[in-house]
Amino acid sequence: MLGLARRAGISVALLAAALALLGGSTSAAASSPSAAIVAVGAENQYANVISQIGGPYVNVSAIESNPNTDPHSFEASPSVAHLVSAARLVVQNGLGYDAYMNNIEAASPSSERKVIDVQTLLGLPNSTANPHLWYAPVTMPTLARALASDLSALEPAHAAYFKANATTFDDSLKPWFAALAAFAARYPKIPVATTEPVGDYMLQAAGAVIKTPFPLQADIMNGVDPAPQAVSIQDSLFSEHRVKVFVYNEQVTDSLTASFLAKAKQAGIPVVGVYETMPTPGYDYQSWMLAELTALRNAVADKRSTQKL
C-alpha cells in the first residue's frame, strides 16, 4: 500500500500539458444554461450524493469507484484531468486523501467552477488523523446542504428542487441514525479491532470501543511498517479474545493485514469488511452505510462474519 502523499498524482505542469493536448476547457460545460450541470465526485460515494441532490439536472462522474482496488495508490491520468477541467461542480474529500484534485484544479482554473472540499466544509484542521470522512454521520447531511446551495447558484431556476432533494436526503438517513443509536444502546462499548481507521467514525457513532492502537491503524493506512509492539498488541486482541469484532479494510490488504485476518478467524472472532469507495452496483450511500452497520450488528449478535458486502 502506498502512503497518502502518493495521492498527489501527476504534477501541475504535466496536468496543464495534458489539458492543452486534450483541449480541456470549462467553456463547453458552461455554454448552455439548459444543459445538465457537469459534476465530479472524487470518490463515488460523493458522486452518489451529488446525483441524489441534483437529479436530472446534473451529469455526474466519479473518479474513484472500484471497491476492489487500493484508493491510496490512485494516480490521476490525463483523462481524469480532462474530466475535472470540464466540471462546473466538484466534490473532494480533502485531508490529503485526494490531493491530486487540487493539482488538477490548479492546472485548469475556472471562476465558474464550484469546489466543495469536505474537510473545509466540516471545518477540520489539516492535523485531522482520520480522512475517511464519509463514515461520520455529520458529513453527508452537511454536504447535501452545500450541494443544494451551490447547485442553486449554478441553476437558480431549479433551486426549489435542489432544496427539496436535500431535505429528502436528510430524511433518508434517519434509519441509519436510528440504527446507530439502537446499536449503542443494545451493545454499549463493544470492543473491536481494525486494520486501519476506515470505519472508525461509524464505529464511534455506534458506541464501539476501538482497541487497535491508532498508530498501528495510521501506519497501515500510510503504508509504513508498524512498530513491533503495536503488532503484538493487535495479535493479543485476538489470541486473548479481547475484542468481539474485527473490522477489516477489504480494499487495502497485505501480508500483515492478512495475518491479522487469519488470527481473528482462528480465534473465532467475526470479521466485518469495510470499504473506502462505495461497493457497486446495488448500493447508494444510505443503503451502504446501513449494510455496514447491519454487518456489525450481525457480528456482535450472531457471531456472523460479513467480510464482503
C-alpha positions in Angstrom: 0.0 0.0 0.0 1.2 3.5 -0.8 1.0 6.5 1.5 -1.4 9.4 1.2 1.4 11.6 -0.3 1.1 9.5 -3.5 -2.4 10.7 -4.0 -1.0 14.0 -5.3 -0.8 12.1 -8.6 0.7 13.8 -11.6 2.2 17.3 -11.3 0.6 20.6 -12.1 2.9 21.1 -15.1 2.0 17.6 -16.6 -1.7 18.3 -16.0 -1.5 21.6 -17.8 0.2 19.9 -20.7 -2.3 17.1 -20.8 -5.2 19.6 -20.7 -3.7 21.5 -23.6 -3.4 18.3 -25.7 -6.9 17.3 -24.9 -8.4 20.7 -25.4 -9.5 20.9 -21.8 -11.7 23.9 -21.1 -14.6 24.8 -18.9 -16.4 26.8 -21.7 -18.1 23.8 -23.3 -19.6 22.7 -20.0 -21.0 26.2 -19.2 -22.0 27.2 -22.7 -25.6 26.1 -22.5 -27.7 27.1 -19.5 -30.2 24.4 -20.2 -27.6 21.6 -20.3 -27.1 19.4 -17.2 -24.5 20.6 -14.8 -21.3 18.6 -15.3 -20.2 17.4 -11.9 -17.5 15.2 -10.5 -17.1 13.4 -7.2 -13.5 12.4 -6.4 -14.9 9.3 -4.7 -18.1 7.5 -5.9 -19.9 8.0 -2.6 -19.7 11.8 -3.1 -20.8 11.4 -6.7 -23.8 9.4 -5.5 -24.9 12.2 -3.2 -24.4 14.8 -5.9 -26.7 12.7 -8.1 -29.3 12.4 -5.4 -29.4 16.2 -4.8 -29.1 17.2 -8.5 -31.3 14.6 -10.1 -31.7 15.1 -13.9 -30.1 18.5 -13.7 -26.6 17.1 -13.1 -24.4 14.8 -15.2 -22.2 13.2 -12.6 -18.9 11.2 -12.9 -16.9 9.5 -10.2 -13.1 9.3 -10.4 -12.6 6.6 -7.8 -15.2 3.9 -7.9 -13.6 0.4 -7.9 -14.1 -1.3 -4.5 -11.5 -3.9 -5.5 -8.6 -1.6 -5.7 -6.5 0.3 -3.2 -7.6 4.0 -3.4 -4.3 5.1 -1.7 -2.4 4.1 -4.8 -4.6 6.0 -7.2 -2.8 8.4 -9.6 -4.6 10.9 -11.8 -4.4 10.4 -15.6 -4.8 12.9 -18.4 -8.4 11.7 -18.9 -9.2 12.4 -15.3 -7.7 15.8 -15.6 -9.8 16.5 -18.6 -12.9 15.3 -16.8 -12.3 17.6 -13.8 -11.4 20.5 -16.0 -14.8 20.4 -17.7 -16.8 20.2 -14.4 -18.8 23.1 -13.0 -19.2 21.3 -9.7 -16.6 19.2 -7.9 -16.7 17.4 -4.5 -13.5 16.1 -3.0 -12.6 14.7 0.4 -9.6 16.8 1.4 -7.1 15.9 4.2 -4.6 14.7 1.6 -6.9 11.8 0.6 -7.4 13.1 -2.9 -4.8 15.8 -3.2 -4.5 15.1 -6.9 -7.7 17.1 -7.3 -6.0 20.2 -6.1 -3.3 19.8 -8.8 -5.9 19.3 -11.5 -7.9 22.3 -10.4 -4.8 24.5 -10.3 -3.8 23.4 -13.8 -7.3 24.3 -15.1 -8.6 27.3 -13.1 -12.2 28.4 -13.6 -14.0 31.2 -11.8 -17.3 29.4 -12.6 -16.4 26.0 -11.0 -17.8 25.3 -7.6 -15.4 23.2 -5.5 -16.6 21.6 -2.2 -13.8 20.3 -0.1 -15.4 18.2 2.6 -12.6 18.8 5.1 -13.1 22.6 4.6 -16.9 22.2 4.7 -16.6 20.5 8.1 -14.1 22.9 9.4 -11.5 20.2 10.1 -7.8 21.1 10.6 -5.1 19.5 8.5 -4.0 17.6 11.6 -7.2 15.5 11.5 -5.8 12.0 11.7 -8.6 10.0 10.0 -9.5 11.1 6.5 -12.4 8.7 5.9 -15.0 11.4 6.5 -17.9 9.7 4.7 -18.3 7.3 7.6 -19.1 10.2 10.0 -22.8 10.8 10.4 -22.4 14.5 10.2 -20.7 14.6 6.8 -23.3 13.8 4.2 -26.2 16.0 5.6 -23.7 18.9 5.7 -22.6 18.1 2.2 -26.3 17.8 0.9 -27.0 21.3 2.1 -23.8 22.7 0.5 -24.7 20.9 -2.7 -28.2 22.4 -2.8 -26.7 25.8 -2.3 -24.1 25.5 -5.0 -26.3 23.8 -7.5 -28.9 26.6 -6.9 -26.2 29.2 -7.6 -25.4 27.4 -10.9 -29.0 26.8 -11.9 -31.3 29.3 -10.0 -34.4 28.1 -11.8 -34.2 24.7 -10.1 -33.3 26.0 -6.6 -36.5 24.7 -5.0 -35.9 21.3 -6.5 -32.4 21.1 -5.1 -33.5 22.2 -1.7 -36.3 19.7 -1.6 -33.9 16.9 -2.5 -31.6 17.9 0.3 -34.5 17.6 2.7 -35.4 14.2 1.3 -31.8 13.1 1.6 -31.7 14.1 5.2 -34.9 12.2 5.9 -33.5 9.1 4.2 -30.6 9.0 6.6 -32.8 8.7 9.7 -32.9 4.9 9.6 -29.1 4.8 9.7 -29.0 7.3 12.6 -31.7 5.3 14.5 -29.8 2.1 13.9 -26.6 3.7 15.2 -28.4 4.8 18.4 -30.1 1.4 18.8 -26.8 -0.4 18.5 -25.1 1.8 21.0 -27.9 1.3 23.5 -28.1 -2.5 23.0 -24.4 -3.2 22.8 -22.6 -0.4 24.7 -18.8 -0.1 24.4 -18.4 -3.2 22.3 -14.6 -3.8 21.9 -13.4 -4.0 18.3 -10.2 -4.4 16.4 -9.5 -2.8 13.0 -6.8 -2.8 10.3 -7.0 0.9 9.7 -9.3 3.8 10.5 -11.7 3.4 7.6 -14.9 2.8 9.5 -13.7 4.4 12.8 -16.2 7.3 12.7 -19.1 4.9 12.3 -17.8 2.6 15.0 -17.5 5.5 17.4 -21.0 6.7 16.5 -22.3 3.2 17.3 -20.6 3.4 20.7 -17.9 0.8 20.0 -14.5 1.0 21.6 -11.6 0.6 19.1 -8.9 -1.4 20.8 -6.4 -1.4 18.0 -3.7 1.3 18.7 -4.3 4.3 16.4 -0.6 4.4 15.5 -0.9 0.9 14.1 -4.0 1.9 12.1 -2.3 5.0 10.7 0.9 3.1 9.8 -1.2 0.5 7.8 -3.1 3.3 6.2 0.0 5.1 5.1 2.0 2.1 4.1 4.5 2.3 6.9 5.9 -0.7 8.8 4.2 -0.6 12.2 6.2 -0.9 15.4 6.5 -4.5 16.6 5.0 -3.6 19.9 1.8 -2.4 18.2 1.6 -5.6 16.2 2.0 -7.6 19.4 -0.9 -5.6 21.0 -3.1 -6.3 17.9 -2.2 -10.0 18.0 -3.1 -10.2 21.7 -6.5 -8.7 21.0 -7.3 -11.9 19.0 -5.4 -14.5 21.0 -6.9 -13.3 24.3 -10.4 -12.7 22.9 -10.4 -9.1 24.0 -12.4 -8.0 21.0 -15.8 -9.1 19.7 -15.4 -8.0 16.1 -12.5 -7.5 13.6 -13.2 -4.6 11.1 -11.2 -5.3 8.0 -10.5 -2.9 5.1 -11.3 -5.0 2.0 -9.6 -2.6 -0.3 -6.1 -2.5 1.3 -4.6 -5.8 2.1 -1.0 -7.0 2.5 0.8 -9.8 4.4 0.4 -8.1 7.8 -3.4 -7.5 7.4 -3.8 -11.0 6.1 -2.0 -12.3 9.2 -4.5 -10.3 11.4 -7.4 -11.8 9.4 -6.1 -15.3 9.9 -5.6 -14.8 13.6 -9.1 -13.4 14.0 -10.7 -16.3 12.2 -8.6 -18.8 14.2 -9.8 -17.2 17.4 -13.4 -17.3 16.2 -13.8 -13.6 16.1 -16.3 -12.5 13.3 -15.0 -10.2 10.6 -16.8 -7.2 9.1 -15.4 -5.9 5.8 -15.4 -2.1 5.2 -14.7 -0.2 2.0 -13.2 3.1 1.1 -15.3 3.5 -2.0 -19.0 2.6 -2.3 -19.5 -1.0 -3.5 -21.3 -1.0 -6.8 -23.7 -1.9 -8.2 -26.6 -2.3 -5.8 -25.9 0.5 -3.3 -26.5 4.1 -2.7 -24.8 6.0 0.1 -27.6 5.3 2.6 -28.0 1.6 1.9 -24.2 1.2 2.0 -24.0 2.7 5.5 -26.9 0.6 6.7 -25.4 -2.5 5.3 -22.1 -1.9 7.1 -23.9 -1.3 10.4 -26.1 -4.4 9.8 -22.9 -6.4 9.3 -21.6 -5.1 12.6 -24.8 -6.0 14.4 -24.8 -9.5 12.9 -21.2 -10.0 14.1 -22.0 -9.0 17.6 -25.4 -10.6 18.0 -24.9 -13.8 16.0 -21.1 -14.0 15.6 -21.7 -13.9 11.9 -19.0 -12.6 9.5 -19.7 -10.3 6.6 -16.3 -9.9 5.0 -17.6 -8.8 1.7 -20.8 -6.9 1.0 
